[in-house]
Structure formats: structure tokens, C-alpha cells
Amino acid sequence: MGLFGKIKEKAFNEFIDIIEWLDDTQDTIAWRFPRYQNEIKNGAQLTVRETQVAVLVDQGRFADIYQPGRYELTTANMPVLSTLRGWKYGFNSPFKVEVYFVNTKQFLNLKWGTKNPIMLRDPEFGPVRMRAFGTYCFKVNGDPAKFIKNVAGTDGVFTTEGIREQLRNFIITKFTDHLGESKIAVLDIASNLNEFSAALQNSLHADFEELGIDITKFLVENVSLPEEVEQALDKRTSMGIIGDMGKYTQFQFADSLKAGAENPAGGGSPAGDAMGMGMGFAMAGQMAQQMMNQQGQQTAQQTATPSPVPQQKMYYVAVNGQQTGPFDLSQLQQMAMQGRFMPQSYVWSQGMTAWEAASAVAELSQLFGSVPPPPPPVS
């Protein structure tokens, strides 16, 4: 071997004793330390930085796990691997083992959304198609071996892109199920987004945990309807703002008359003038029809409502210098038949200037014609 080859071999052996991962990406979750034939020297230096965990894998079996810190790989701090290899008194030769670094930081602002509309039955609008989108955050939980076993496998570099589709499927399934069971009306979802997001985050915890990750934040940012449904809702809102359509039509007609007065020349063409006149006549006809309908409704209401019952005139009667009553005509007639009300009895009613004899009041004098005269004396 030449001098250059020896220098290269020495340099390689020097650098091979340092095992570390400097992550310059934003989406890498797991990374396998590259090593020729996976050989690790006795006394190699392992550096695990914050938001990292190092996992040693020996012949497909998980061995030791290292938290953030600096380690010298010997039998003293590799108890699991030492047991698997049967090292009782240390080792001097290099050994083969895979070193995986797992990123334990939070992965933020991951997007989710529905590829196709979700069919739901709304309590107000009936069957509707809805789309939704939002964001979520996650991180590898305290058992990185579980994540490597269930998700990353033997992949040398595993990023969020490799798991994004599976997580999205979890989210859409739970979202659809929760939205259907909640029975929340479409128009009320916006006012319940916080509660909706929190409930979904709790529901997704078990699915994420099976993969060795924790969902740390879940947000539903928007729930939208198809464009044609949104246009119909806009029209419905506009109608609610307009209110009385008849008054709105009259206002439009008056506004058009004002515009016509300001521009007597019209559009400058016979066709345009004719169209404007036609629209004016049509709106005038609508106004006339509305007025007739309103008058007809008022007449029908007046016809259907009976006139008030006329009030009977009441009279006071003077008996032994005392005022009694008031009495109506039927009561006075009964009193006349009993002899307690006679033609010479004084009466007064509202509108009379003074007390008068009953025989002098035309309405009362008729009551005595039906009263039989006193019986003849007994002979």
C-alpha cells in the first residue's frame, strides 16, 4: 500500500469513531448512520443531541437506546448489546451494528384535507356535500423502537412524506364519523371549530399511538360547501336582508324612473328604448297588482270581521227620592209589568238635560202599552 493509501486509511479510521447526526432538514424523522459494513469500533464516541434519540439494532433486534448526551461505546454503557453478544470481559475488535437516529421534535403545520366531498345529512338543508381542511402537529413518542418497527423499518432516511398519507386517512375517517354523529348543522360548524378540533384530537390519539407517535395539535380550519350551494345560501341571505319584496320592487321601479328622467335619451337606440319601456310597464303592472292584492286582503279582513254590537241605552230611575239603576230596556219592561216602574216615574239617561217622566220619553212610553190595565174592582 502506498503512502497516500495509508494516510487515507488512517483518516478514515479516525473519523469512523465519531457517530452523530447533524440534521439540516425540516422533515426527516429517522436516519440511519452510514457505516461501511456497519462496523463500530470499541470506544467509539456517540453524540446524541437534544430532540434526538439513538437506537442500536443488532441483527434485526433492538438493543440499547440512548437519550441526548455523549457516550463512549463500551460494554459498560451497552448492557443490552453486551448481553446479546455474550461479551463478559469487553471486546477489542470492531462489531457490526446499525445505529438509527430518531428525531423527537414536533413536526409542525402538516396539512390535511378531503380529496373528495363528504356526503352528510344536514338537519336544515338535507343531504349536502362538504369539504374540510386544516393542520396538525405530531412527534415520535417515548418509545422510538416502536416507530422504527411499525413505520420506518429499515429505511435509511424516513421523512414525514412517508407517513403523511396514512395519517391523512386516519384523520378523514375520524372527521367524517365525528361530524356525522355530532349532528351539528352546517351553519353552526364555524362557531364550534375549537370544540370540534379538540374532540377529534382525542379521537385520533389511539390511531397515532399505534404507530409510535403522538398527535400534539389538531385544527379544523375550514369546512366548505360546493360552490352552487354557497351561491344559493348567498341568495337566501340577500332575500332575508331585502325583507318585503313588494316594497323592494316599488323602490327599484322608482329608482329606474329617476334614472330615466336623468337620461331621457335612453340608450340611443330604438331597441334599447323599447326594452326600457317594456320593463317600466312590467314593473308598473306588478305594482298595480300588488296594490290590488293588498286592497283585496284588507276588504276580506273587513268583511270577515263583524261590526261591533251596539250598546243598549241605560236609564236611572228615581224611587222615593233615591237614584236607582242603571237599567236597560228589558229590565225596565219587567219592572213595569211588576208595577215597580210606572209612566209617572222619573228617569234620566246620558244625553238628557234633566229628569223626566217615563211617559215623556218616546223609547220608554212604548213599554207601558204592553202592560195590562189594573183589574176591575170586585162588586
DORO-956726 format. One record per residue (C-alpha): residue number from 1; x, y, z. Coordinates in Angstrom, 3 decimals. Layout:
// DORO-956726
{seq=NUM&c1=X&c2=Y&c3=Z}
...
END
This chain:
// DORO-956726
{seq=1&c1=0.000&c2=0.000&c3=0.000}
{seq=2&c1=1.353&c2=3.400&c3=-0.953}
{seq=3&c1=1.867&c2=6.365&c3=1.359}
{seq=4&c1=-1.358&c2=8.079&c3=0.166}
{seq=5&c1=-3.365&c2=4.905&c3=0.809}
{seq=6&c1=-2.073&c2=4.643&c3=4.373}
{seq=7&c1=-2.908&c2=8.273&c3=5.079}
{seq=8&c1=-6.426&c2=7.795&c3=3.695}
{seq=9&c1=-6.972&c2=4.636&c3=5.775}
{seq=10&c1=-5.751&c2=6.365&c3=8.940}
{seq=11&c1=-8.022&c2=9.358&c3=8.355}
{seq=12&c1=-10.994&c2=7.078&c3=7.714}
{seq=13&c1=-10.315&c2=5.149&c3=10.929}
{seq=14&c1=-10.081&c2=8.398&c3=12.901}
{seq=15&c1=-13.422&c2=9.786&c3=11.689}
{seq=16&c1=-15.242&c2=6.484&c3=11.875}
{seq=17&c1=-15.098&c2=6.576&c3=15.689}
{seq=18&c1=-17.454&c2=9.577&c3=15.885}
{seq=19&c1=-21.153&c2=8.763&c3=15.466}
{seq=20&c1=-23.532&c2=11.728&c3=15.274}
{seq=21&c1=-26.316&c2=13.280&c3=13.190}
{seq=22&c1=-26.470&c2=16.913&c3=12.175}
{seq=23&c1=-29.957&c2=17.316&c3=10.735}
{seq=24&c1=-30.192&c2=20.062&c3=8.129}
{seq=25&c1=-33.749&c2=19.199&c3=7.057}
{seq=26&c1=-37.166&c2=20.038&c3=8.471}
{seq=27&c1=-38.981&c2=16.802&c3=7.683}
{seq=28&c1=-36.634&c2=13.881&c3=8.497}
{seq=29&c1=-37.985&c2=11.653&c3=11.260}
{seq=30&c1=-35.483&c2=8.777&c3=11.265}
{seq=31&c1=-31.938&c2=8.485&c3=9.828}
{seq=32&c1=-29.545&c2=5.522&c3=9.769}
{seq=33&c1=-25.908&c2=6.324&c3=10.392}
{seq=34&c1=-23.943&c2=5.340&c3=7.254}
{seq=35&c1=-21.115&c2=2.891&c3=8.008}
{seq=36&c1=-19.215&c2=0.543&c3=5.762}
{seq=37&c1=-20.460&c2=-2.938&c3=6.705}
{seq=38&c1=-21.939&c2=-1.325&c3=9.863}
{seq=39&c1=-18.680&c2=-1.744&c3=11.808}
{seq=40&c1=-18.366&c2=0.119&c3=15.129}
{seq=41&c1=-15.073&c2=0.287&c3=16.993}
{seq=42&c1=-14.629&c2=-0.296&c3=20.682}
{seq=43&c1=-14.653&c2=3.106&c3=22.368}
{seq=44&c1=-16.425&c2=4.904&c3=19.513}
{seq=45&c1=-17.892&c2=8.274&c3=20.502}
{seq=46&c1=-21.690&c2=8.589&c3=20.170}
{seq=47&c1=-23.180&c2=12.075&c3=20.353}
{seq=48&c1=-26.961&c2=12.396&c3=20.709}
{seq=49&c1=-28.243&c2=15.944&c3=20.530}
{seq=50&c1=-31.386&c2=17.431&c3=22.006}
{seq=51&c1=-34.577&c2=16.350&c3=20.173}
{seq=52&c1=-32.776&c2=13.123&c3=19.171}
{seq=53&c1=-32.715&c2=9.511&c3=20.326}
{seq=54&c1=-30.195&c2=6.914&c3=19.133}
{seq=55&c1=-31.242&c2=3.269&c3=18.753}
{seq=56&c1=-28.798&c2=0.394&c3=18.243}
{seq=57&c1=-30.089&c2=-2.546&c3=16.205}
{seq=58&c1=-28.125&c2=-5.807&c3=16.231}
{seq=59&c1=-29.010&c2=-8.356&c3=13.574}
{seq=60&c1=-32.591&c2=-7.107&c3=13.396}
{seq=61&c1=-33.035&c2=-6.969&c3=17.182}
{seq=62&c1=-33.386&c2=-3.743&c3=19.154}
{seq=63&c1=-30.573&c2=-3.279&c3=21.618}
{seq=64&c1=-29.635&c2=-0.165&c3=23.569}
{seq=65&c1=-31.415&c2=3.213&c3=23.335}
{seq=66&c1=-29.545&c2=6.436&c3=24.094}
{seq=67&c1=-31.101&c2=9.716&c3=25.186}
{seq=68&c1=-29.418&c2=13.119&c3=24.499}
{seq=69&c1=-25.786&c2=13.143&c3=25.659}
{seq=70&c1=-22.265&c2=11.966&c3=24.759}
{seq=71&c1=-21.355&c2=8.294&c3=25.143}
{seq=72&c1=-18.284&c2=6.078&c3=24.681}
{seq=73&c1=-19.467&c2=2.768&c3=23.311}
{seq=74&c1=-18.079&c2=0.101&c3=25.611}
{seq=75&c1=-19.551&c2=-2.862&c3=27.464}
{seq=76&c1=-20.213&c2=-0.526&c3=30.392}
{seq=77&c1=-22.854&c2=1.538&c3=28.618}
{seq=78&c1=-24.129&c2=-1.084&c3=26.140}
{seq=79&c1=-25.683&c2=-3.571&c3=28.601}
{seq=80&c1=-28.309&c2=-4.977&c3=26.212}
{seq=81&c1=-25.931&c2=-5.380&c3=23.296}
{seq=82&c1=-23.242&c2=-6.835&c3=25.583}
{seq=83&c1=-25.753&c2=-9.453&c3=26.739}
{seq=84&c1=-26.838&c2=-10.262&c3=23.181}
{seq=85&c1=-23.227&c2=-10.632&c3=22.039}
{seq=86&c1=-22.091&c2=-12.507&c3=25.118}
{seq=87&c1=-19.321&c2=-10.083&c3=25.993}
{seq=88&c1=-18.176&c2=-10.860&c3=29.510}
{seq=89&c1=-14.821&c2=-9.178&c3=29.608}
{seq=90&c1=-15.143&c2=-6.432&c3=26.987}
{seq=91&c1=-14.293&c2=-6.510&c3=23.319}
{seq=92&c1=-11.350&c2=-5.302&c3=21.302}
{seq=93&c1=-12.337&c2=-5.899&c3=17.690}
{seq=94&c1=-14.921&c2=-3.863&c3=15.770}
{seq=95&c1=-18.518&c2=-5.124&c3=15.822}
{seq=96&c1=-21.355&c2=-4.721&c3=13.351}
{seq=97&c1=-24.470&c2=-2.872&c3=14.494}
{seq=98&c1=-26.945&c2=-0.416&c3=12.927}
{seq=99&c1=-27.337&c2=2.990&c3=14.553}
{seq=100&c1=-30.648&c2=4.829&c3=13.953}
{seq=101&c1=-31.196&c2=8.406&c3=14.976}
{seq=102&c1=-34.858&c2=9.311&c3=15.634}
{seq=103&c1=-35.966&c2=12.923&c3=15.629}
{seq=104&c1=-38.186&c2=13.613&c3=18.675}
{seq=105&c1=-39.050&c2=17.248&c3=17.895}
{seq=106&c1=-42.542&c2=18.364&c3=16.936}
{seq=107&c1=-43.318&c2=18.357&c3=13.228}
{seq=108&c1=-45.493&c2=21.408&c3=12.711}
{seq=109&c1=-48.084&c2=22.702&c3=10.269}
{seq=110&c1=-48.755&c2=19.449&c3=8.424}
{seq=111&c1=-51.727&c2=19.860&c3=6.111}
{seq=112&c1=-54.749&c2=17.618&c3=5.804}
{seq=113&c1=-57.822&c2=17.892&c3=3.622}
{seq=114&c1=-60.570&c2=15.910&c3=1.921}
{seq=115&c1=-59.763&c2=14.723&c3=-1.587}
{seq=116&c1=-63.436&c2=14.171&c3=-2.386}
{seq=117&c1=-66.558&c2=15.784&c3=-0.886}
{seq=118&c1=-68.078&c2=14.106&c3=2.151}
{seq=119&c1=-71.798&c2=13.276&c3=1.905}
{seq=120&c1=-73.702&c2=14.188&c3=5.070}
{seq=121&c1=-77.316&c2=14.726&c3=6.088}
{seq=122&c1=-77.755&c2=18.241&c3=7.451}
{seq=123&c1=-80.756&c2=18.821&c3=9.775}
{seq=124&c1=-81.671&c2=22.024&c3=7.905}
{seq=125&c1=-80.583&c2=21.548&c3=4.269}
{seq=126&c1=-80.853&c2=17.778&c3=3.974}
{seq=127&c1=-78.118&c2=15.843&c3=2.087}
{seq=128&c1=-75.100&c2=18.068&c3=1.431}
{seq=129&c1=-71.548&c2=17.609&c3=0.137}
{seq=130&c1=-68.833&c2=19.140&c3=2.288}
{seq=131&c1=-65.079&c2=19.633&c3=2.107}
{seq=132&c1=-62.762&c2=20.341&c3=5.018}
{seq=133&c1=-59.097&c2=21.096&c3=5.604}
{seq=134&c1=-56.775&c2=22.042&c3=8.435}
{seq=135&c1=-53.401&c2=21.366&c3=10.065}
{seq=136&c1=-51.935&c2=19.066&c3=12.706}
{seq=137&c1=-48.665&c2=18.511&c3=14.605}
{seq=138&c1=-47.063&c2=15.294&c3=15.847}
{seq=139&c1=-43.866&c2=13.856&c3=17.308}
{seq=140&c1=-42.359&c2=10.443&c3=17.992}
{seq=141&c1=-43.386&c2=9.284&c3=21.459}
{seq=142&c1=-41.159&c2=7.912&c3=24.216}
{seq=143&c1=-40.732&c2=4.514&c3=22.514}
{seq=144&c1=-38.707&c2=5.185&c3=19.322}
{seq=145&c1=-38.220&c2=1.447&c3=18.730}
{seq=146&c1=-41.984&c2=1.188&c3=18.202}
{seq=147&c1=-41.870&c2=3.826&c3=15.488}
{seq=148&c1=-38.924&c2=2.123&c3=13.720}
{seq=149&c1=-40.631&c2=-1.266&c3=13.916}
{seq=150&c1=-44.112&c2=-0.168&c3=12.765}
{seq=151&c1=-43.312&c2=2.686&c3=10.377}
{seq=152&c1=-39.739&c2=3.397&c3=9.348}
{seq=153&c1=-38.469&c2=-0.188&c3=9.098}
{seq=154&c1=-35.050&c2=-0.474&c3=7.501}
{seq=155&c1=-35.397&c2=2.745&c3=5.513}
{seq=156&c1=-32.152&c2=4.693&c3=5.759}
{seq=157&c1=-33.922&c2=8.068&c3=5.589}
{seq=158&c1=-37.573&c2=8.362&c3=6.621}
{seq=159&c1=-39.386&c2=11.700&c3=6.252}
{seq=160&c1=-42.856&c2=12.984&c3=7.039}
{seq=161&c1=-43.824&c2=12.389&c3=3.408}
{seq=162&c1=-43.656&c2=8.633&c3=4.023}
{seq=163&c1=-46.336&c2=8.740&c3=6.701}
{seq=164&c1=-48.409&c2=11.752&c3=5.675}
{seq=165&c1=-50.871&c2=9.775&c3=3.535}
{seq=166&c1=-51.591&c2=7.220&c3=6.269}
{seq=167&c1=-52.170&c2=9.943&c3=8.852}
{seq=168&c1=-54.466&c2=11.787&c3=6.465}
{seq=169&c1=-56.566&c2=8.629&c3=6.049}
{seq=170&c1=-56.884&c2=8.348&c3=9.841}
{seq=171&c1=-57.975&c2=11.986&c3=10.046}
{seq=172&c1=-60.566&c2=11.860&c3=7.249}
{seq=173&c1=-62.155&c2=8.694&c3=8.642}
{seq=174&c1=-62.430&c2=10.108&c3=12.149}
{seq=175&c1=-63.560&c2=13.511&c3=10.867}
{seq=176&c1=-66.382&c2=12.037&c3=8.783}
{seq=177&c1=-67.552&c2=9.773&c3=11.597}
{seq=178&c1=-67.430&c2=12.507&c3=14.238}
{seq=179&c1=-69.183&c2=15.072&c3=12.036}
{seq=180&c1=-71.991&c2=12.632&c3=11.255}
{seq=181&c1=-72.504&c2=11.680&c3=14.908}
{seq=182&c1=-72.369&c2=15.250&c3=16.211}
{seq=183&c1=-75.487&c2=16.300&c3=14.212}
{seq=184&c1=-74.101&c2=19.851&c3=14.065}
{seq=185&c1=-75.813&c2=21.967&c3=11.404}
{seq=186&c1=-73.639&c2=23.263&c3=8.579}
{seq=187&c1=-74.275&c2=26.865&c3=9.567}
{seq=188&c1=-73.202&c2=26.143&c3=13.170}
{seq=189&c1=-69.865&c2=24.428&c3=12.473}
{seq=190&c1=-67.934&c2=27.705&c3=12.340}
{seq=191&c1=-68.961&c2=28.515&c3=15.914}
{seq=192&c1=-67.856&c2=25.059&c3=17.139}
{seq=193&c1=-64.446&c2=24.653&c3=15.465}
{seq=194&c1=-62.467&c2=24.717&c3=18.742}
{seq=195&c1=-64.631&c2=22.077&c3=20.408}
{seq=196&c1=-64.715&c2=20.053&c3=17.197}
{seq=197&c1=-60.916&c2=20.123&c3=16.848}
{seq=198&c1=-60.333&c2=19.114&c3=20.479}
{seq=199&c1=-62.741&c2=16.183&c3=20.225}
{seq=200&c1=-61.076&c2=14.942&c3=17.055}
{seq=201&c1=-57.610&c2=15.188&c3=18.586}
{seq=202&c1=-58.716&c2=12.936&c3=21.445}
{seq=203&c1=-60.314&c2=10.526&c3=18.993}
{seq=204&c1=-57.143&c2=10.296&c3=16.870}
{seq=205&c1=-54.796&c2=9.642&c3=19.810}
{seq=206&c1=-55.159&c2=5.847&c3=19.755}
{seq=207&c1=-54.583&c2=5.567&c3=15.985}
{seq=208&c1=-51.439&c2=7.691&c3=16.119}
{seq=209&c1=-50.138&c2=5.904&c3=19.208}
{seq=210&c1=-50.185&c2=2.557&c3=17.384}
{seq=211&c1=-47.551&c2=3.977&c3=15.032}
{seq=212&c1=-45.351&c2=5.187&c3=17.877}
{seq=213&c1=-46.228&c2=8.875&c3=17.525}
{seq=214&c1=-48.297&c2=11.380&c3=19.494}
{seq=215&c1=-50.610&c2=13.946&c3=17.916}
{seq=216&c1=-49.822&c2=17.187&c3=19.757}
{seq=217&c1=-52.199&c2=19.560&c3=17.960}
{seq=218&c1=-55.122&c2=19.222&c3=15.588}
{seq=219&c1=-57.034&c2=22.056&c3=13.952}
{seq=220&c1=-60.053&c2=22.180&c3=11.667}
{seq=221&c1=-59.538&c2=25.454&c3=9.826}
{seq=222&c1=-62.468&c2=25.473&c3=7.441}
{seq=223&c1=-65.487&c2=23.455&c3=6.336}
{seq=224&c1=-66.861&c2=24.486&c3=2.938}
{seq=225&c1=-69.845&c2=23.630&c3=0.768}
{seq=226&c1=-69.975&c2=23.219&c3=-3.027}
{seq=227&c1=-69.975&c2=26.472&c3=-4.998}
{seq=228&c1=-73.587&c2=26.134&c3=-6.151}
{seq=229&c1=-74.770&c2=25.588&c3=-2.561}
{seq=230&c1=-72.830&c2=28.632&c3=-1.371}
{seq=231&c1=-74.448&c2=30.712&c3=-4.139}
{seq=232&c1=-77.889&c2=29.528&c3=-3.013}
{seq=233&c1=-77.056&c2=30.492&c3=0.564}
{seq=234&c1=-75.930&c2=33.930&c3=-0.625}
{seq=235&c1=-79.264&c2=34.419&c3=-2.389}
{seq=236&c1=-81.134&c2=33.294&c3=0.706}
{seq=237&c1=-79.168&c2=35.756&c3=2.818}
{seq=238&c1=-79.903&c2=38.543&c3=0.335}
{seq=239&c1=-83.630&c2=37.773&c3=0.464}
{seq=240&c1=-83.523&c2=37.952&c3=4.251}
{seq=241&c1=-81.894&c2=41.381&c3=4.076}
{seq=242&c1=-84.387&c2=42.680&c3=1.474}
{seq=243&c1=-87.393&c2=41.667&c3=3.573}
{seq=244&c1=-90.638&c2=42.944&c3=1.924}
{seq=245&c1=-90.315&c2=42.050&c3=-1.769}
{seq=246&c1=-93.218&c2=44.306&c3=-2.743}
{seq=247&c1=-91.598&c2=47.397&c3=-1.242}
{seq=248&c1=-88.271&c2=46.400&c3=-2.778}
{seq=249&c1=-89.918&c2=46.174&c3=-6.221}
{seq=250&c1=-91.501&c2=49.604&c3=-5.771}
{seq=251&c1=-88.163&c2=51.038&c3=-4.739}
{seq=252&c1=-86.492&c2=49.554&c3=-7.835}
{seq=253&c1=-89.229&c2=50.973&c3=-10.053}
{seq=254&c1=-88.940&c2=54.435&c3=-8.518}
{seq=255&c1=-85.167&c2=54.275&c3=-8.885}
{seq=256&c1=-85.499&c2=53.314&c3=-12.547}
{seq=257&c1=-87.876&c2=56.220&c3=-13.163}
{seq=258&c1=-85.353&c2=58.600&c3=-11.626}
{seq=259&c1=-82.596&c2=57.166&c3=-13.811}
{seq=260&c1=-84.821&c2=57.537&c3=-16.882}
{seq=261&c1=-85.559&c2=61.161&c3=-16.058}
{seq=262&c1=-81.846&c2=61.891&c3=-15.743}
{seq=263&c1=-81.167&c2=60.210&c3=-19.081}
{seq=264&c1=-84.150&c2=60.971&c3=-21.339}
{seq=265&c1=-82.217&c2=59.948&c3=-24.451}
{seq=266&c1=-82.065&c2=56.407&c3=-23.148}
{seq=267&c1=-79.599&c2=54.064&c3=-24.711}
{seq=268&c1=-79.641&c2=55.922&c3=-28.022}
{seq=269&c1=-81.317&c2=53.076&c3=-29.906}
{seq=270&c1=-84.992&c2=52.220&c3=-30.533}
{seq=271&c1=-84.432&c2=48.699&c3=-29.272}
{seq=272&c1=-82.988&c2=49.952&c3=-26.003}
{seq=273&c1=-85.806&c2=52.472&c3=-25.538}
{seq=274&c1=-88.406&c2=49.804&c3=-26.251}
{seq=275&c1=-86.784&c2=47.452&c3=-23.765}
{seq=276&c1=-86.746&c2=50.157&c3=-21.116}
{seq=277&c1=-90.408&c2=50.981&c3=-21.717}
{seq=278&c1=-91.291&c2=47.308&c3=-21.544}
{seq=279&c1=-89.517&c2=46.913&c3=-18.231}
{seq=280&c1=-91.226&c2=50.024&c3=-16.890}
{seq=281&c1=-94.680&c2=48.786&c3=-17.916}
{seq=282&c1=-93.972&c2=45.381&c3=-16.443}
{seq=283&c1=-92.890&c2=46.838&c3=-13.114}
{seq=284&c1=-95.858&c2=49.201&c3=-13.105}
{seq=285&c1=-98.135&c2=46.228&c3=-13.696}
{seq=286&c1=-96.518&c2=44.401&c3=-10.799}
{seq=287&c1=-97.039&c2=47.395&c3=-8.529}
{seq=288&c1=-100.695&c2=47.714&c3=-9.559}
{seq=289&c1=-101.257&c2=44.011&c3=-8.990}
{seq=290&c1=-99.638&c2=44.224&c3=-5.554}
{seq=291&c1=-101.802&c2=47.200&c3=-4.611}
{seq=292&c1=-104.949&c2=45.338&c3=-5.747}
{seq=293&c1=-103.901&c2=42.294&c3=-3.748}
{seq=294&c1=-103.342&c2=44.435&c3=-0.658}
{seq=295&c1=-106.720&c2=46.150&c3=-1.058}
{seq=296&c1=-108.389&c2=42.786&c3=-1.577}
{seq=297&c1=-106.805&c2=41.444&c3=1.574}
{seq=298&c1=-107.938&c2=44.491&c3=3.561}
{seq=299&c1=-111.517&c2=44.190&c3=2.199}
{seq=300&c1=-111.591&c2=40.497&c3=3.022}
{seq=301&c1=-110.422&c2=41.216&c3=6.531}
{seq=302&c1=-113.078&c2=43.895&c3=6.980}
{seq=303&c1=-115.787&c2=41.574&c3=5.601}
{seq=304&c1=-114.715&c2=38.706&c3=7.766}
{seq=305&c1=-114.726&c2=40.881&c3=10.899}
{seq=306&c1=-118.293&c2=41.641&c3=12.193}
{seq=307&c1=-119.227&c2=45.184&c3=13.187}
{seq=308&c1=-119.313&c2=45.869&c3=16.930}
{seq=309&c1=-122.565&c2=45.137&c3=18.789}
{seq=310&c1=-124.444&c2=48.410&c3=19.540}
{seq=311&c1=-124.594&c2=49.254&c3=23.210}
{seq=312&c1=-128.076&c2=49.472&c3=24.842}
{seq=313&c1=-129.090&c2=52.765&c3=26.422}
{seq=314&c1=-129.199&c2=52.667&c3=30.211}
{seq=315&c1=-131.630&c2=54.635&c3=32.435}
{seq=316&c1=-131.608&c2=55.690&c3=36.077}
{seq=317&c1=-134.982&c2=55.635&c3=37.946}
{seq=318&c1=-135.954&c2=57.856&c3=40.906}
{seq=319&c1=-137.656&c2=55.800&c3=43.644}
{seq=320&c1=-138.721&c2=57.633&c3=46.808}
{seq=321&c1=-136.271&c2=60.420&c3=46.069}
{seq=322&c1=-133.383&c2=57.955&c3=45.623}
{seq=323&c1=-131.459&c2=57.205&c3=42.404}
{seq=324&c1=-131.552&c2=53.542&c3=41.342}
{seq=325&c1=-130.089&c2=51.789&c3=38.333}
{seq=326&c1=-128.964&c2=51.992&c3=35.688}
{seq=327&c1=-131.415&c2=49.621&c3=33.925}
{seq=328&c1=-131.693&c2=48.556&c3=30.279}
{seq=329&c1=-134.974&c2=48.350&c3=28.412}
{seq=330&c1=-135.606&c2=44.684&c3=29.170}
{seq=331&c1=-135.156&c2=45.304&c3=32.892}
{seq=332&c1=-137.456&c2=48.348&c3=32.826}
{seq=333&c1=-140.148&c2=46.378&c3=30.988}
{seq=334&c1=-140.038&c2=43.646&c3=33.615}
{seq=335&c1=-140.259&c2=46.288&c3=36.352}
{seq=336&c1=-143.306&c2=47.880&c3=34.616}
{seq=337&c1=-145.082&c2=44.538&c3=34.493}
{seq=338&c1=-144.431&c2=44.135&c3=38.234}
{seq=339&c1=-145.808&c2=47.622&c3=38.946}
{seq=340&c1=-142.470&c2=48.941&c3=40.158}
{seq=341&c1=-141.975&c2=51.219&c3=37.083}
{seq=342&c1=-144.869&c2=53.493&c3=36.027}
{seq=343&c1=-145.414&c2=56.270&c3=33.419}
{seq=344&c1=-145.040&c2=58.946&c3=36.077}
{seq=345&c1=-141.707&c2=57.564&c3=37.297}
{seq=346&c1=-138.863&c2=59.974&c3=36.742}
{seq=347&c1=-135.915&c2=58.736&c3=34.652}
{seq=348&c1=-132.553&c2=60.070&c3=33.462}
{seq=349&c1=-130.030&c2=58.809&c3=30.888}
{seq=350&c1=-126.788&c2=60.078&c3=29.368}
{seq=351&c1=-127.603&c2=62.908&c3=26.962}
{seq=352&c1=-130.695&c2=64.146&c3=28.878}
{seq=353&c1=-130.548&c2=67.616&c3=30.405}
{seq=354&c1=-132.899&c2=66.849&c3=33.372}
{seq=355&c1=-135.043&c2=64.166&c3=34.960}
{seq=356&c1=-138.265&c2=63.485&c3=33.048}
{seq=357&c1=-141.339&c2=61.301&c3=33.448}
{seq=358&c1=-141.033&c2=57.962&c3=31.735}
{seq=359&c1=-144.184&c2=58.642&c3=29.665}
{seq=360&c1=-142.400&c2=61.695&c3=28.165}
{seq=361&c1=-139.564&c2=59.584&c3=26.799}
{seq=362&c1=-140.605&c2=58.023&c3=23.480}
{seq=363&c1=-138.442&c2=54.919&c3=23.891}
{seq=364&c1=-139.895&c2=54.246&c3=27.359}
{seq=365&c1=-143.525&c2=55.160&c3=26.699}
{seq=366&c1=-143.812&c2=52.077&c3=24.466}
{seq=367&c1=-143.126&c2=49.825&c3=27.410}
{seq=368&c1=-146.405&c2=50.710&c3=29.112}
{seq=369&c1=-148.577&c2=49.762&c3=26.091}
{seq=370&c1=-147.870&c2=46.082&c3=26.747}
{seq=371&c1=-148.681&c2=46.319&c3=30.433}
{seq=372&c1=-152.292&c2=45.173&c3=31.173}
{seq=373&c1=-154.531&c2=47.685&c3=32.974}
{seq=374&c1=-155.400&c2=47.069&c3=36.648}
{seq=375&c1=-158.256&c2=44.581&c3=37.222}
{seq=376&c1=-161.770&c2=45.976&c3=37.778}
{seq=377&c1=-162.972&c2=46.372&c3=41.369}
{seq=378&c1=-164.874&c2=43.486&c3=42.905}
{seq=379&c1=-168.641&c2=44.252&c3=43.104}
END
